[in-house]
Amino acid sequence: MTQVEISKYLEIPLTTLNDWKKEDSNRNKLYQLLIHLDKKELQNISEKKTTHRFFHILNRNIDEHFKFTYSDIKKAFNKSKYDDASSKEQSIYSKFFKELSPDELEEFIVTFDISKRDVKNIYITSPFRSLTGVAKLWDKRFRLKHLSFKGDKENIVPLALQNILKRKKTVHV
């Protein structure tokens, strides 16, 4: 590889590489290693730095063939409305708002180079705004007034669980 390519892919200034190139430099061995690397190897290594815990969370319990890539996630969050997204993108949103902490939003924005405004608009137009546990956290993060819902209490038992409990009571009686 050339010095220009090394500088481009690893974001090392050319002046630094010139210093490393000198035989009396304590980083000369590193320089020698870099110039002898194959360009494709370096690209593979540099692409691995996008592997982030976000991928682990968003791809949890998903078949290997259907895992979300960097471009899938970036494309999904470049939309401005939930309804404009495909079902695959909506599943990315679902995992994002349900499983990621609002404190991780800034790092997510930087990692995927997306707009905070688009994330907020997706959230506002999504059904996640009506999920009490999710809505409280994300409404606070986006400084939105929390929507109150009929019977919005902490101790409400979901309907499916109520039905199971009723069946269990009738069996034991």
Backbone as JSON, one array per atom type, in Angstrom:
{
  "sequence": "MTQVEISKYLEIPLTTLNDWKKEDSNRNKLYQLLIHLDKKELQNISEKKTTHRFFHILNRNIDEHFKFTYSDIKKAFNKSKYDDASSKEQSIYSKFFKELSPDELEEFIVTFDISKRDVKNIYITSPFRSLTGVAKLWDKRFRLKHLSFKGDKENIVPLALQNILKRKKTVHV",
  "N": [[0.84, -1.18, 0.0], [0.32, 2.3, -0.52], [1.59, 5.35, 0.98], [-0.32, 7.34, 0.91], [-2.72, 5.91, 0.67], [-2.67, 4.53, 3.11], [-2.81, 6.69, 4.85], [-5.33, 7.66, 4.16], [-7.17, 5.5, 4.77], [-6.6, 4.86, 7.46], [-6.53, 7.25, 8.67], [-4.2, 8.65, 9.37], [-1.93, 11.22, 9.6], [0.08, 12.35, 6.82], [2.56, 13.44, 7.42], [3.17, 12.26, 9.84], [3.42, 9.61, 9.02], [5.67, 9.9, 7.41], [7.57, 10.45, 9.36], [7.56, 8.0, 10.69], [8.6, 6.44, 8.72], [11.32, 6.8, 8.67], [14.38, 5.17, 9.35], [15.49, 5.23, 11.92], [13.36, 5.63, 13.54], [11.17, 4.77, 16.22], [8.84, 3.63, 15.44], [9.13, 2.46, 13.02], [8.95, -0.24, 12.33], [6.22, -0.64, 12.51], [5.39, 1.02, 10.45], [6.54, -0.35, 8.27], [5.06, -2.7, 8.39], [2.51, -1.7, 7.77], [2.82, -0.69, 5.1], [3.2, -3.03, 3.77], [0.84, -4.33, 3.98], [-2.09, -5.7, 2.48], [-4.38, -3.95, 0.46], [-7.11, -4.69, 0.5], [-7.23, -6.21, 2.85], [-6.78, -4.23, 4.75], [-9.04, -2.64, 4.34], [-11.02, -4.43, 5.16], [-10.34, -4.67, 7.86], [-10.67, -2.01, 8.72], [-13.41, -1.69, 8.29], [-14.47, -3.26, 10.26], [-14.5, -1.72, 12.51], [-16.96, -0.56, 12.66], [-18.47, -2.36, 13.91], [-20.43, -2.55, 16.54], [-21.94, -2.3, 19.76], [-24.56, -1.71, 19.24], [-25.25, -3.17, 17.0], [-25.28, -5.71, 18.07], [-27.47, -5.56, 19.83], [-29.6, -4.79, 18.1], [-29.63, -6.93, 16.35], [-30.15, -9.14, 17.83], [-31.47, -12.35, 18.44], [-32.15, -12.86, 15.77], [-32.26, -14.48, 12.64], [-29.31, -15.48, 10.91], [-29.25, -14.81, 8.16], [-30.92, -12.65, 7.96], [-29.97, -10.51, 9.36], [-29.42, -7.13, 10.41], [-27.65, -4.68, 8.64], [-25.05, -2.16, 8.65], [-25.71, -0.28, 6.65], [-28.46, -0.85, 6.34], [-29.52, 0.01, 8.78], [-28.75, 2.7, 8.82], [-30.13, 3.62, 6.53], [-32.76, 3.16, 7.35], [-33.06, 5.04, 9.43], [-32.85, 7.38, 8.06], [-35.23, 8.09, 7.16], [-38.19, 10.1, 7.66], [-40.6, 9.58, 8.81], [-42.48, 7.13, 10.54], [-44.38, 5.6, 9.15], [-43.47, 5.69, 6.54], [-41.57, 3.8, 6.32], [-40.29, 0.5, 5.51], [-41.35, -2.87, 6.39], [-39.17, -4.19, 7.44], [-37.54, -2.07, 8.22], [-39.23, -0.96, 10.12], [-39.12, -2.93, 12.05], [-36.53, -2.56, 12.89], [-36.8, -0.05, 14.11], [-38.53, -0.78, 16.17], [-36.96, -2.52, 17.79], [-34.96, -0.68, 18.39], [-36.24, 1.48, 19.89], [-37.4, 0.05, 21.98], [-35.34, -1.43, 23.17], [-32.92, -0.04, 23.36], [-31.26, 2.37, 25.36], [-32.3, 5.71, 26.04], [-30.14, 7.29, 26.69], [-28.13, 6.45, 25.06], [-28.5, 7.59, 22.64], [-27.06, 9.8, 21.49], [-24.52, 8.69, 20.92], [-25.34, 6.74, 19.11], [-26.29, 8.33, 17.02], [-23.93, 9.56, 16.18], [-22.41, 7.3, 15.45], [-23.88, 6.22, 13.29], [-24.19, 8.38, 11.68], [-26.56, 10.03, 11.45], [-29.59, 12.02, 11.56], [-30.71, 13.66, 14.43], [-33.16, 14.85, 14.53], [-34.63, 13.39, 12.62], [-34.77, 10.89, 13.93], [-36.28, 11.63, 16.13], [-38.67, 12.44, 14.82], [-39.46, 10.01, 13.69], [-39.96, 8.6, 16.02], [-42.1, 10.13, 17.11], [-44.12, 9.68, 15.24], [-44.56, 7.02, 15.51], [-45.94, 3.87, 16.81], [-44.85, 3.4, 19.27], [-44.93, 5.44, 21.0], [-47.2, 5.17, 22.42], [-46.74, 3.17, 24.2], [-46.4, 2.68, 27.5], [-44.03, 2.19, 29.2], [-41.94, 2.57, 27.37], [-42.56, 5.06, 26.26], [-42.37, 6.95, 28.37], [-39.61, 7.17, 28.89], [-38.49, 7.93, 26.35], [-40.04, 10.17, 25.64], [-39.23, 11.95, 27.58], [-36.52, 12.15, 26.87], [-36.67, 13.36, 24.35], [-37.86, 15.65, 25.08], [-40.67, 15.9, 25.09], [-44.14, 16.37, 25.7], [-45.58, 14.1, 27.83], [-47.93, 11.77, 26.74], [-51.09, 11.11, 28.08], [-52.95, 8.19, 28.77], [-56.08, 6.42, 28.62], [-56.8, 4.96, 31.64], [-54.13, 4.9, 32.41], [-52.1, 3.57, 34.31], [-49.72, 2.24, 36.63], [-50.12, -0.42, 37.52], [-51.66, -1.98, 35.78], [-52.81, -4.98, 34.44], [-51.94, -6.8, 31.61], [-54.29, -7.74, 29.04], [-54.09, -10.35, 27.9], [-52.69, -11.7, 29.91], [-54.53, -11.46, 31.98], [-56.59, -13.12, 31.0], [-55.3, -15.63, 31.1], [-54.89, -15.88, 33.85], [-57.57, -15.96, 34.7], [-58.43, -18.39, 33.56], [-56.79, -20.11, 34.96], [-57.77, -19.8, 37.57], [-60.37, -20.86, 37.3], [-59.8, -23.53, 36.81], [-58.65, -24.42, 39.2], [-60.77, -24.16, 40.97]],
  "CA": [[0.0, 0.0, 0.0], [1.06, 3.56, -0.55], [1.4, 6.19, 2.16], [-1.59, 8.07, 0.74], [-3.79, 4.96, 1.0], [-2.61, 4.3, 4.56], [-3.31, 7.91, 5.45], [-6.77, 7.75, 3.89], [-7.93, 4.47, 5.47], [-6.34, 4.86, 8.9], [-6.6, 8.65, 9.13], [-2.9, 9.0, 9.94], [-1.36, 12.28, 8.75], [1.24, 11.98, 6.01], [3.78, 13.85, 8.13], [3.43, 11.22, 10.84], [3.93, 8.45, 8.29], [7.04, 10.22, 6.99], [8.41, 10.26, 10.54], [7.66, 6.56, 10.95], [9.35, 5.86, 7.62], [12.75, 6.91, 8.98], [14.89, 3.93, 9.93], [15.79, 5.37, 13.33], [12.1, 5.83, 14.26], [10.75, 3.6, 16.99], [7.63, 3.1, 14.8], [9.49, 2.04, 11.68], [8.4, -1.59, 12.11], [4.8, -0.46, 12.26], [5.31, 1.57, 9.09], [6.84, -1.45, 7.35], [3.89, -3.58, 8.4], [1.41, -1.03, 7.08], [3.02, -0.6, 3.65], [3.14, -4.37, 3.21], [-0.52, -4.84, 4.07], [-2.91, -5.68, 1.28], [-5.42, -2.92, 0.54], [-8.37, -5.33, 0.87], [-7.13, -6.56, 4.26], [-6.94, -3.0, 5.52], [-10.45, -2.26, 4.23], [-11.77, -5.34, 6.04], [-10.04, -4.3, 9.24], [-11.27, -0.71, 9.02], [-14.86, -1.85, 8.33], [-14.84, -3.91, 11.5], [-14.68, -0.76, 13.59], [-18.38, -0.22, 12.75], [-19.11, -3.34, 14.76], [-20.71, -1.85, 17.77], [-22.94, -2.98, 20.58], [-25.86, -1.48, 18.62], [-25.52, -4.32, 16.12], [-25.62, -6.84, 18.92], [-28.83, -5.36, 20.33], [-30.58, -4.78, 17.02], [-29.64, -8.23, 15.66], [-30.39, -10.21, 18.8], [-32.55, -13.3, 18.11], [-32.5, -12.78, 14.35], [-31.56, -15.46, 11.82], [-28.09, -14.94, 10.29], [-29.52, -14.28, 6.81], [-31.76, -11.46, 8.02], [-29.37, -9.53, 10.27], [-29.37, -5.76, 9.92], [-26.3, -4.17, 8.37], [-24.85, -0.73, 8.89], [-26.49, 0.48, 5.66], [-29.88, -1.03, 6.65], [-29.86, 0.86, 9.93], [-28.61, 4.1, 8.37], [-31.24, 3.88, 5.6], [-34.0, 3.21, 8.13], [-33.15, 6.28, 10.2], [-32.86, 8.54, 7.17], [-36.64, 8.4, 6.91], [-38.66, 11.07, 8.65], [-41.86, 9.11, 9.37], [-42.57, 5.69, 10.78], [-45.2, 4.98, 8.11], [-42.72, 5.66, 5.27], [-40.58, 2.72, 6.4], [-40.68, -0.87, 5.18], [-41.55, -3.68, 7.6], [-37.83, -4.46, 7.98], [-37.12, -0.85, 8.9], [-40.07, -0.81, 11.3], [-38.62, -3.83, 13.08], [-35.34, -1.89, 13.43], [-37.32, 0.96, 15.03], [-39.09, -1.45, 17.33], [-35.85, -2.92, 18.65], [-34.26, 0.52, 18.83], [-36.94, 2.21, 20.94], [-37.71, -0.82, 23.1], [-34.19, -2.07, 23.8], [-31.8, 0.87, 23.6], [-31.5, 3.42, 26.33], [-32.23, 7.06, 25.46], [-28.81, 7.85, 26.94], [-27.24, 6.0, 23.99], [-28.91, 8.22, 21.39], [-25.99, 10.62, 20.91], [-23.52, 7.79, 20.35], [-25.98, 6.11, 17.96], [-26.32, 9.35, 15.97], [-22.56, 9.72, 15.67], [-22.0, 6.04, 14.82], [-24.56, 6.0, 12.01], [-24.24, 9.66, 10.96], [-27.97, 10.29, 11.16], [-30.13, 13.23, 12.15], [-31.5, 13.52, 15.66], [-34.51, 15.28, 14.18], [-35.29, 12.26, 11.97], [-35.06, 9.9, 14.96], [-37.4, 12.17, 16.9], [-39.88, 12.38, 13.99], [-39.85, 8.61, 13.6], [-40.55, 8.26, 17.31], [-43.38, 10.81, 17.26], [-45.11, 9.08, 14.34], [-44.58, 5.57, 15.72], [-46.85, 3.38, 17.85], [-44.12, 3.24, 20.53], [-45.29, 6.57, 21.84], [-48.33, 4.76, 23.26], [-46.28, 2.15, 25.15], [-46.08, 3.43, 28.71], [-42.63, 2.07, 29.62], [-41.09, 3.14, 26.33], [-42.9, 6.47, 26.06], [-41.87, 7.81, 29.45], [-38.18, 7.4, 28.7], [-38.19, 8.63, 25.11], [-40.67, 11.49, 25.71], [-38.32, 12.77, 28.4], [-35.29, 12.37, 26.1], [-36.96, 14.3, 23.27], [-38.54, 16.81, 25.69], [-42.05, 15.92, 24.62], [-45.13, 16.21, 26.77], [-46.02, 12.7, 27.88], [-49.35, 11.59, 26.47], [-51.75, 10.24, 29.06], [-53.88, 7.27, 28.13], [-57.16, 5.95, 29.49], [-56.33, 3.9, 32.54], [-52.66, 4.92, 32.41], [-51.63, 3.3, 35.67], [-48.58, 1.32, 36.66], [-50.47, -1.78, 37.9], [-52.61, -2.6, 34.87], [-52.38, -6.29, 33.96], [-52.32, -6.96, 30.2], [-55.47, -8.56, 28.79], [-53.7, -11.74, 27.69], [-52.35, -12.25, 31.22], [-55.8, -11.56, 32.72], [-57.27, -14.33, 30.52], [-54.58, -16.8, 31.62], [-55.19, -15.95, 35.28], [-58.97, -16.38, 34.84], [-58.47, -19.82, 33.26], [-56.12, -20.8, 36.05], [-58.68, -19.78, 38.71], [-61.48, -21.79, 37.05], [-59.28, -24.9, 36.89], [-58.4, -24.73, 40.61], [-61.99, -24.07, 41.76]],
  "C": [[0.88, 1.24, 0.0], [0.77, 4.35, 0.74], [0.06, 6.93, 2.08], [-2.77, 7.16, 1.11], [-3.84, 4.69, 2.5], [-3.19, 5.51, 5.28], [-4.83, 8.01, 5.33], [-7.56, 6.77, 4.76], [-7.78, 4.51, 6.98], [-6.36, 6.25, 9.51], [-5.34, 9.03, 9.91], [-2.31, 10.08, 9.03], [-0.1, 11.82, 8.01], [2.55, 12.36, 6.7], [4.17, 12.81, 9.18], [4.0, 9.98, 10.15], [5.37, 8.68, 7.82], [8.01, 10.07, 8.16], [8.63, 8.78, 10.83], [8.53, 5.87, 9.9], [10.86, 5.87, 7.88], [13.22, 5.68, 9.75], [15.18, 4.04, 11.42], [14.52, 5.61, 14.18], [11.73, 4.56, 15.03], [9.44, 2.99, 16.43], [7.89, 2.64, 13.36], [8.94, 0.65, 11.36], [6.91, -1.51, 11.82], [4.58, 0.08, 10.84], [5.54, 0.47, 8.05], [5.66, -2.43, 7.25], [2.75, -2.97, 7.58], [1.61, -0.98, 5.56], [2.98, -1.97, 2.99], [1.75, -5.01, 3.34], [-1.22, -4.74, 2.72], [-4.03, -4.67, 1.49], [-6.75, -3.51, 1.01], [-8.37, -5.73, 2.34], [-7.38, -5.34, 5.13], [-8.39, -2.52, 5.48], [-11.3, -3.14, 5.14], [-11.57, -4.99, 7.51], [-10.74, -2.99, 9.6], [-12.8, -0.78, 9.05], [-15.31, -2.49, 9.63], [-15.03, -2.91, 12.64], [-16.13, -0.27, 13.67], [-19.14, -1.26, 13.56], [-19.24, -2.74, 16.14], [-21.77, -2.61, 18.53], [-24.34, -2.77, 20.03], [-26.24, -2.65, 17.71], [-25.94, -5.53, 16.94], [-27.07, -6.73, 19.4], [-29.85, -5.46, 19.21], [-30.68, -6.13, 16.29], [-29.85, -9.42, 16.59], [-31.61, -11.04, 18.38], [-33.04, -13.18, 16.67], [-31.64, -13.79, 13.59], [-30.4, -14.77, 11.08], [-28.34, -14.28, 8.94], [-30.28, -12.96, 6.84], [-31.2, -10.37, 8.93], [-29.27, -8.16, 9.6], [-27.91, -5.32, 9.75], [-26.25, -2.68, 8.71], [-25.72, 0.09, 7.93], [-28.0, 0.33, 5.89], [-30.32, -0.07, 7.75], [-29.8, 2.33, 9.53], [-29.78, 4.49, 7.46], [-32.56, 4.03, 6.36], [-34.15, 4.55, 8.86], [-32.98, 7.53, 9.35], [-34.28, 8.88, 6.73], [-37.09, 9.42, 7.95], [-40.0, 10.68, 9.27], [-41.83, 7.6, 9.52], [-43.31, 4.99, 9.64], [-44.51, 4.9, 6.75], [-41.77, 4.46, 5.2], [-41.17, 1.38, 5.99], [-40.85, -1.66, 6.49], [-40.19, -4.01, 8.25], [-37.34, -3.24, 8.77], [-37.95, -0.61, 10.16], [-39.64, -1.76, 12.41], [-37.32, -3.28, 13.68], [-35.79, -0.84, 14.45], [-37.82, 0.32, 16.32], [-37.99, -1.85, 18.31], [-35.12, -1.7, 19.22], [-34.96, 1.16, 20.03], [-37.25, 1.35, 22.16], [-36.48, -1.3, 23.86], [-32.99, -1.16, 24.04], [-32.21, 1.94, 24.6], [-31.45, 4.78, 25.64], [-30.87, 7.73, 25.67], [-27.82, 7.49, 25.83], [-27.53, 6.69, 22.65], [-27.79, 9.01, 20.74], [-24.93, 9.76, 20.25], [-24.05, 7.1, 19.1], [-25.97, 7.07, 16.77], [-24.94, 9.53, 15.34], [-22.12, 8.47, 14.91], [-22.59, 5.88, 13.43], [-24.73, 7.27, 11.19], [-25.66, 9.95, 10.49], [-28.42, 11.54, 11.9], [-30.96, 12.92, 13.38], [-32.96, 13.89, 15.38], [-35.29, 14.14, 13.51], [-35.67, 11.17, 12.98], [-36.27, 10.36, 15.78], [-38.71, 12.08, 16.1], [-40.38, 10.94, 13.82], [-40.54, 8.19, 14.9], [-41.95, 8.87, 17.47], [-44.47, 10.15, 16.42], [-45.26, 7.57, 14.53], [-45.61, 5.16, 16.78], [-46.16, 3.23, 19.21], [-44.41, 4.37, 21.5], [-46.45, 6.22, 22.76], [-47.96, 3.65, 24.24], [-45.73, 2.84, 26.39], [-44.6, 3.38, 29.09], [-41.66, 2.71, 28.65], [-41.31, 4.65, 26.25], [-42.33, 7.38, 27.13], [-40.41, 8.17, 29.25], [-37.89, 8.28, 27.48], [-38.85, 10.01, 25.06], [-39.76, 12.45, 26.49], [-37.07, 13.12, 27.6], [-35.49, 13.41, 25.0], [-37.69, 15.56, 23.76], [-39.94, 17.0, 25.13], [-42.97, 15.78, 25.81], [-45.64, 14.78, 26.69], [-47.52, 12.63, 27.67], [-49.95, 10.69, 27.55], [-52.79, 9.41, 28.34], [-54.94, 6.87, 29.13], [-56.62, 4.82, 30.34], [-54.82, 3.81, 32.59], [-52.16, 4.79, 33.85], [-50.51, 2.27, 35.6], [-49.03, -0.14, 36.82], [-51.49, -2.45, 36.99], [-52.02, -3.91, 34.34], [-52.83, -6.43, 32.52], [-53.46, -7.96, 30.05], [-55.13, -10.04, 28.63], [-53.37, -12.42, 29.03], [-53.6, -12.4, 32.08], [-56.54, -12.83, 32.31], [-56.61, -15.6, 31.05], [-54.89, -16.98, 33.1], [-56.62, -16.41, 35.52], [-59.09, -17.89, 34.6], [-57.87, -20.63, 34.41], [-57.03, -20.88, 37.27], [-59.82, -20.77, 38.52], [-61.03, -23.24, 37.14], [-59.12, -25.32, 38.34], [-59.66, -24.72, 41.45], [-62.76, -25.33, 41.76]]
}
